[in-house]
C-alpha cells in the first residue's frame, strides 16, 4: 500500500500497528500476517500483544514446510483449548 521497502521504523510498521490496534481495541479478531522481519517488526508486535486481552501468537521460520507449520498451529491450539481444530 505504501510501496515502502522493509526498513526499520518504516511508515508501513506504524500503519500495520494502527490498523491492528483499531480492531483489538474494539474486541475484534485481528490477524497480522506476512513476512515480518523480527529486526523491524518485533517491537510493534510486542506492543500489540500488550493490548490484546486473549492473544494467540504464532511465528514461523520460513525454512519450515507448510505441513510442519500447520501441525504446529494445531498442536498449539490443542494445548491452549484442549480441543482439536475440527471440533
Secondary structure, DSSP 8 states (H G I E B T S, - for coil): -----S-TT-HHHHHHHHHHHHHHTTT------S---HHHHHHHHHHHHHH-SS-------TTS-HHHHHHHHHHHHHHHHSS-TT-
